[in-house]
Amino acid sequence: MKASALRDIVFAHAIETAPPHEALPTAARCDAITQECLHALGKSGQNGKSGAPQRAAFTAFLQERALRVIAAAQLPAEIRALRAQAAGVSRWAVLGVLAAAFAVGYAGHAITDPHRVDLLSPSLIAVVLWNLLVYVLLVLNGLRGLLRRKPAVAVPLMPVQGVAAAPAASGPEGWLHKLQPKKMQLAGTGLRKMALTFERNWWQLSQRPRRAQWLMCLHLGAAMLAAGALASLWVTGLTRAYLVGWESTFLSPAAVQSCLNLLFAPVHQLLGTAPWSLDEIRALQGWASAGGVAQAPLMEGERWVQRYTLLLALTVLAPRLLLALWQALRARWLAGHMALPLQQPYFQKLQRDWAGRATVLQVLPYSLEITPQRQAGLQRHVAQRYGAGAQLVLLPTLAYGGALPASAATSEGAQQVLLLNMAATPEAEIHGQLLAQVQQRWGVHAEVWLWAADFVARNSGAPARVREREHLWQEFVRQHARDGGLTAQVITGEEARP
């Protein structure tokens, strides 16, 4: 899922789970939006089985629904501006990191070695060794990731009524609130909670592409640090004649030869030159003769500047730029393949609604008038059990004692349902024959619903009688269904019980 689509869905999630507010759509309005989207989709996507096409269609449904929920909210401009938050790092932060790294590298070499090429330059050698250590750590971290194969999944925290009172350490809302106090205060308390919920959830869900961008910045910063040191080395060489040499209290020429040959091994391999001999290292020991004349020729300065440039290019610039390119590509891919925590109840309900978008329930009432109140109760039952997208089709009421009409089974692909009134007493010669016809024509997949709302209302003070009547009807349906193919489901108008 693309970052822009996920951001809209998370924003709609914050709107729907926020405390009631006059600027936010009600739960009934959100349910109506769900039904509008599902009915508009119809049976689209049903041909694609449980694979990528279905996931893409479900994602499109979530995004379309989110856009409608957001449009239904009357939010201030500063709250709507939160939707523009990107999934990564600001470009100004990237430019700031690069400029600071270049400046540090330039100043570091200019301060430590202003007029000479020190073969044991602390700044240049430290840059090389630090980057080599980083590469080793990256390899070890990659191996550990391959062995674990369990990447952490960023799951947004469930919004609660006390989200504003949560400690700052539990998420980014604390410091985000500090960065934007005026914006949040203008929105009011209820909308402020909604905005903080969105920021917290969006921060958590977008942390993988954002982390990849920060790694890209770090790699680019390391490359700019080396580039700054080289820039200082070359710029100083334009107006200064470098003296080349080394000095050490504890290292012998042989030790320096071993260290430099090991350090410059990549350069020797690239240029095909032989390692430095002990005589060359001894000739560069010290900086000037007693008369103030440099021991090493001035051409040695250019040679060593070139060698250090190649060394940093091979060990720092090229690897870091490649790593930065890899993280940039990875961040781009992650921003286009973000995932939602579909295991949470909010998304599970939408998945149930989506799964039932092409379900058609053809209900045949038997000796029961369908009033608007009863129809509303049936709609609630259908939405709860089959999803908000399921369609309820009510057939004309079948009179008491009437036979099952042949036209009741003409709708292809519809789920056939027989609706009985639990207030009536089951009769074998009447209801038994009807159940036999239902199973013969509709098959074992037909359903039998018992409308219990009226009987429960009349016997509100006698729950034992209600349970007795429920048990009586359920046993009656099981006994008169061949091979136990039918079961009775009790409908109270508010919730369904099997």
N, C-alpha and C positions, 0 to 999 in steps of 0.2 A: 504494500500500500504506500502511495506517495505521501510525503510529509504534509503537503497542503490538505489532502483528503483527511488524513488522520487528525490534523489540527482542527478541522471543522467538526469532526465527530467528537473530539474531546471537549471542544467548546460547547457543543450541544449537550453533551453529558453533564457538564457543569451547570448548564441552565436548568436541566430537568431535575437534577439532584439537589439543587439549591433550596433553601427555605422559601416558603411562599412569598411572593412579592408582586406588587401590581404591575411591574414592568416585565414580568416573566410569564410565559404561557402556562396555563393550568395543566394538570395531569390529563384532564379530559380532552383538552385541545391537542396535547401531544399524542394521545391515543388516536384521535381523529386524523392527525397528520400521518401516523403510521398506516392507518387504513387507506388513506388517500394514495399514499405511495404504493402500497401493495396492490390495491385494485387497479392502479394505473399500469403496474407491471403485468398483472394478469398471470398468464402461464409462461411468460418469457423465462428462459433459463431452465425449464423443466426437462428439456431434452438432454442437456448436459448433465451427466451423472455426477457423483461426488468427487469432482476433481477441480482443476484450476478454473474451468469456466464457471462452476458454481461459486467458487470463492470470489472470483472477479464480479459476478453478478450480485452476490451478497454485499460486497464492498461498495459497489455502485448504489445499492439500496441504502446502505448506511449513510453514504455521503449525501445523497439526494434528500434523505429524511433530515439529516443534520442541517442542511441549508434551509429547509423549510422551517425547522424549529427556530433557527437563528433569526430568520426573517420575521417570525411571529413574535419575537421578543422586542420590546421597546427599550433598547439599551442606549445609554449615553454614548457620545462619540469616543470618550476616553476608554470605555469598556470595550467597545467594538474594535478599537485600535489594538487590543491585545491579540486579536486573530492574526495580525501581521507579523507576529514573532516567528523568526526563522528557526529551523531545527539545528542550527549550528552557531558558530562563532561570528561575531561582527567583523566585517572587513577592516574596520578601523583598529580592532584589537590585533588582527594579523599584521597590519602595517606597523603598528606600534612595536610588536615583538621583533619584527625584522629590523626596524631602525635601531632599536635599543641593542640588539645583538651585534649589528655592524659597528655601532659606536663603541661598545665594550671591546670588541676585537681590535679595532683600530687604536683605541687608547691604551689597551693592554700592551701591545707590542711597542707603541711609541714611548711608553713610560719605562719599560724594562730594558729595551735594547735600542736606544735612540740613534746611535752612530756606528753600530758595528753588527756583524753577523756572528753571533755566539753559537758555536757548534752545539753547545749544551744549553740553548735558549730555554729557560723555564716556561715561557708563555707558549712557544710553538710545540715543544715536547709535551706539555700538559694537555694541549688541545688534541694532539694525536692520541695519547694514551687514554684520555677520557673517552674519546669516541670509540676506540677499540673496546674499552670496557662496556660501553653502551651496546655495541654490537653483540658481545658475548651475552649480556643480559637479555637482549631481544631474542637471541636464539634459544636460550634456556626457557624464556617465557613462552615462546612458540611451541617448544617441545612439551612443556607442561600443559598447554592448551590442547595439544593433540592427544595427550594421554587422558586428560579429564573428559573432554568431549561433552561438557555440560556447561555451556555458556549461561551466564546469569541473565535472567529475563527481567526487564524493568516493568514492574506492575504498578499502575497508579494506585494510590491509597484511596480507599472508599471514603467519600465525603460524609462527614458527620455534622451534626448541628454545632458542635463546639470546635470547628476547625480553626476559627480565628484565635481560640485560646490555646491552641497546641503550641508546644515549645518550639523555638526556632531551630533547635538541633534536629527535629524530626523531618525536616525538609527544607527546600529553598525559599518557602514563603516568608521566613523571617527576614532574610537579607533582601529579598525582592521588595518586601514592604518598606524596608528602610530606604531602598533606592528610589521608590516611587510613592512617598507618603502623600503628596498632594493629590495625585491621581486617584488613589484609593479613597481618600477622605471625601473627594467630590462625589463619589459614586453612592455613598450611603452605606449603612451597615450591611443590609441584606445583599446588595450587589457586590459589596466588597468581599463578602464570604465566597460568593460565586466566582469572582475574579481570582481570589487566592486559590480556590480549588482547581481552577483551570491552569493557573501557572504552575502549581505543584505537580499536577498530573502530566502536563505537557513537558515540564522539566524532566520528569522521570522517563517518560516514553521516548524522548528525543536524546537521551544521554549517549546512546551508541554512536550515532552520526556526529554528535557534538564532540565526543571523546576522540573520534577519528580526526576531526578537524584540528583539535588541540595537538594531537600527535603530529599532524602535518605541520602545524606552526612550530612545534619544537624542533622538528627535523630541519625546517627552513631556517630557524633561528641558529641552529648549530652550524649550518652551511654559511650563513651570513657572518657568524662569529669568526670562522676561518677566513672568509673573504675579507673581513675588516682587517685582520692581522696581515694578510698578504697585501692589501691595499696600502697599509702603513709601511710595510717593508719596501714596496716598489716606489711609493711616492717619496719616501725618505731617500731612496737611492738616486732619485733624479738630481738632487742637490747636494748629496753627501757621498764621499768615497768611503765605502764600508771597509773597516778593518775586520779581517777574518781570524778567528782563533778560538781558543778555549783555555780555561784555567780551572783547577780544582785542587782542593787541599787533600782530598782522600782518594781520588781516582787516578790511577796510573794511565799512561798512554795505551797500554794493552787493553785495559778495561774500557777506556773511551772508544778504542777501535772496535771492540766487540759490541758495545752498545749502539754505536752509530751504524755499523754494518747491519745489525739486527733491525734497527729503526728504519733504515733506508733500503731494506731488502726489496720492497715493491718497486722503488725507483730503479734499482739496479736491474731487476728483471725486465722492466719496461724498456729501458734504454739498452740493455744488453752489455752493460759495463761491468768491469771487475770490481769487487769490493775494495775499499781503501786499504792500503797497506799501512803497516805500522810506521814506516818512515814518513808517509804523508801526514799522519796524525801528529807525529812528533814535530814535524816542520811547522805545524799550525799552533803549537802550544805557546801560550803567551800572546801578547798583543803588539809590543813595540820593542825595538832594541834600545840600548842605553843612549844612543844618539837621537832617539825619537823617530827612527825610520822603521816602518812596518817590516816585519820579517817576511810576511807573505806578500806576493805580488798583488797589485790592486785587482787584477783580473780574477783572482780567487773570489772576490766579493760577488761578482756577477754570477760566477759558477755556482756558489752556494745558495744564492738567492733563487736561482733557477731550480736547484735540487729541492730546496724547501717548498717551493711553489708546487712542484710535481708531487712531493710527498703529501702535502695537504690536499691537493686535488684528488689523489688516488685514495687516501684514507678518510677524508672528511667530505669534500665537496661532492664528488660523484656518488658515494653511497648515500649521503644524506639527501641529496636531490632525488635519487631513485626512491628512497623510502618515503620522502614527502609526496612524490607522484603516486606511489602505491596507496598512501593514506588518503590522498585527495580522491582517487578513484574509488576507494573503499567508502569514504564518506558520501560520495555521490550515489553509490549503489545502496548504501544503508538508508539514505534519505528517500530513495524510491522503493524500498522494501521494508517499511516499518510495520510492526505487528501490534495488534490490539489484544488485551487480556480477555479473550472471549469466554473464559471460564467464570467471569464474574456475573452475578445475577442480572445486572442491567443488560449485558449483551446476550445472555442466555435467553432472556425474554424476547429480545429482538430476533434471535435465531429461531425461536419457536414461532414467532409471527411470520418470519420469512419462510420457514418450512411449510407452513399451512397456507401459503398464498394462493395455491391452486386447488385447495380442498373445497369441494362443494358438498354440503350436507343437505340432502333432500328429506325433509321431515314430514311425515304423514300423521297429523293429530287424529286420535280416535276418540270420538265422543267428548271432545274438549274444545271449547271455543277459545280461539287465540285472540286475547285482548292485547292492547298495547303494553300493559304491564307484564303479561306473560311473554310476549315477544321480546321485550327488553331483557327479561330473565334468561330466555333462551340464548339471546345474543351474548350475554355475559358468560354463559356457560361455554358457548362455542369459542369465544375469544380466549378464555382461560385454558381450555383443553386443547384446542387446535391452532391457536394463534389468531392475531388480530386480522390476518388476511383471509381467513376462512370465510366462505360465503354460506349463508343460511337461506335455504329455499323452502318456504312453507307451502305445502300442498293443501288443497281444500279439505276441510275436516270431514272425516269418514263417520257417518252416522252410526249409532249404536246398533249392533247386529248386522251391519253391512259387510259385504265381502270385499276383500282386497281388490281394488281396481287394477286392471292391467296397465293403465296409463301411468301408474306410480313407479314403474320400473323402466321407463323409456329413456331416462337421462343417462347417457353413457358416461362412465367414469365417476358418477356421483356416489357418495356414501349414503345408502338408504337407511333411514331411521324411522322406527315406529314409536310415536309418543302416546303413552297411556296415562290416564289419570289415576294416581295412587289413591285418591279418595274413594274410588269405586272398589267393590269387592270382586276379586277375580272369579270368573265362572268358566268351568271347563268347556261347556257347550258353546260359549260365545268367544271368550278370550283365548281359550285353548285352540279352537279352530283357526282363529286369526293368526296366532303364533305359528301354527303349522303352515298356513299359506305364506307367511312371511319367509319362513325358512326354505320352503319349496321354491319360491320365485326369486327371492333376493339372495339366498345362499347363507352360509354360516357366518359370513362377514357382515351381515346386517346387524344393526344395533337396536336395542330397546331402551327407551328412556321413560322414567317414571316421574311425572310432574307432581312434586310433593309440596309445593309452596302453599297451596290452599289448605291441604290437610294439616300441615304443620301449624299454620296460623290458627286454625280452629281448635287445635289440641295443644296449644302452647303450654297449658298447665298439666298435660299428661304425656310426658316424654316416653313413658313406657309403652303407651298405645301407639305412638308414632313408630317406635322401634319394632313393635309387633307387626304393624302393617307393612313396614319395609321388608321384614323377614318373610312375611307371607307372600308378597308379590315376587320376591327374588326366588324363593323356592318354587313358586308356581311356574315362573318362566323357565327355570332349569328342568323341571319335570316334564314340561310340554315341548321342550326343544329336543329333537333327536340328537343323540350323541353329545348332548351338552353344548350345542353350537351357539346358543344365545344366552346372554346374561343381561340382567336389568341394572340400569344405572340411575341412581336417584338424583334428581335435580331440584334443588331448593329455590332456584332463582338467583342465588348469590354465589354459591359454590357447588361443585360437583363432588359426589362421593361415590366410589365404585360399589 
